[in-house]
Each structure stands twice: as C-alpha cells, then as structure tokens.
Amino acid sequence: MSSDYPRGDQAPAGPRRPMPTPSPGPFNPDDPPPDEVPVDDPIEPDEEDEGPVI
C-alpha cells in the first residue's frame, strides 16, 4: 500500500488531518488569518499576578 495520495483523492482516516480548524466558531472571511493577527493589546504579566503567593 502506497502513502502517495494525489491532492484530489481521499486519504485514509488517521491521526493526521490535512486541514485542521485553527479556531472554533463559524468562519468569518473578515477575520485576519491566525498568522496575521495584529497585536493591539500584548499580554503583560501584572506585578501582583506573577505566580502563586505562598
């Protein structure tokens, strides 16, 4: 059995999925791709929330 499948053929079910959904919810063509999301509000750790206080 060969693992060389043309792009048009159906590949057998397995752990690898050709097109996984990057984000849940309905697809919105107005949303930028995950790789091009502008960083408007970078997450910075607060001084009072750096970890568990013992």
C-alpha positions in Angstrom: 0.0 0.0 0.0 1.4 3.3 -1.0 1.2 6.5 1.0 1.5 8.8 -2.1 -2.0 10.3 -2.5 -2.8 12.9 -5.1 -4.4 16.1 -3.7 -7.8 15.1 -5.1 -8.0 11.6 -3.7 -9.4 10.7 -0.3 -6.7 9.8 2.2 -7.4 7.1 4.8 -8.5 8.2 8.2 -5.6 8.6 10.6 -4.1 10.9 13.3 -3.0 13.4 10.7 -5.7 15.7 9.3 -4.9 17.8 6.2 -6.9 20.9 7.2 -7.4 21.3 11.0 -9.7 24.1 12.1 -7.4 26.7 13.9 -10.2 28.3 15.8 -13.7 27.3 17.0 -16.8 29.0 15.8 -18.2 29.9 12.3 -15.7 31.0 9.7 -15.6 34.8 9.2 -13.9 36.0 6.0 -13.4 39.4 7.5 -11.2 38.0 10.3 -7.4 38.0 9.6 -5.6 34.7 9.4 -4.1 33.4 12.7 -0.6 34.2 11.5 -1.5 37.9 10.7 -3.4 38.9 13.9 -2.3 42.4 14.9 -1.0 42.7 18.4 -3.1 45.6 19.7 -3.0 44.6 23.4 0.0 42.5 24.2 -0.5 40.4 27.3 1.9 41.5 30.0 2.1 39.8 33.4 1.0 42.0 36.3 3.4 42.7 39.1 0.8 41.3 41.6 0.0 38.3 39.5 3.4 36.7 38.7 2.5 33.4 40.5 1.0 31.7 43.5 1.7 33.6 46.7 2.9 31.2 49.5 
